[in-house]
Amino acid sequence: MIRRFKFGEDFDISNVKVEKGIQQKDSSCRHLLVMTFVPIGAFFLLGAAMIGIYEGHFDKLEAVWVVLAAPFGAVMHYYFGAYKKGAEVN
């Protein structure tokens, strides 16, 4: 049995307008953060990998990846996720 609840009236969002300046500022800020975070993170991963090759074990690379994996995953999901491609996310 499926229950459906409805409180009040539906909110019509088709008439809601957001200023383009706010959207553009938000987009440029997000782009700046990503374009600084990804190269710096890649630099640290490369440095840790080089140290691992030199020392013969990759503990430092693992530690750096533990810190960077979640933010890198969030960036990849935002830019390459199914949500951007128009697929329906369940």
SULJOFEN-V209287 format. One record per backbone hydrogen bond with DSSP energy under -0.5 kcal/mol. NH is the residue of the N-H (numbers start at 1). CO is the residue of the C=O. If there is no record, write none. Layout:
BEGIN
nh=NH co=CO
nh=NH co=CO
END
This chain:
BEGIN
nh=8 co=6
nh=12 co=10
nh=13 co=11
nh=16 co=13
nh=23 co=19
nh=24 co=20
nh=25 co=21
nh=26 co=22
nh=27 co=23
nh=28 co=24
nh=29 co=25
nh=30 co=26
nh=31 co=27
nh=32 co=28
nh=33 co=29
nh=34 co=30
nh=35 co=31
nh=36 co=32
nh=37 co=33
nh=38 co=34
nh=40 co=36
nh=41 co=37
nh=42 co=38
nh=43 co=39
nh=44 co=40
nh=45 co=41
nh=46 co=42
nh=47 co=43
nh=48 co=44
nh=49 co=45
nh=50 co=46
nh=51 co=47
nh=52 co=48
nh=53 co=49
nh=54 co=50
nh=55 co=51
nh=56 co=52
nh=62 co=58
nh=63 co=59
nh=64 co=60
nh=65 co=61
nh=66 co=62
nh=67 co=63
nh=68 co=64
nh=69 co=65
nh=72 co=68
nh=73 co=69
nh=74 co=70
nh=75 co=71
nh=76 co=72
nh=77 co=73
nh=78 co=74
nh=79 co=75
nh=80 co=76
nh=81 co=77
nh=84 co=81
nh=85 co=81
nh=86 co=83
nh=87 co=82
END
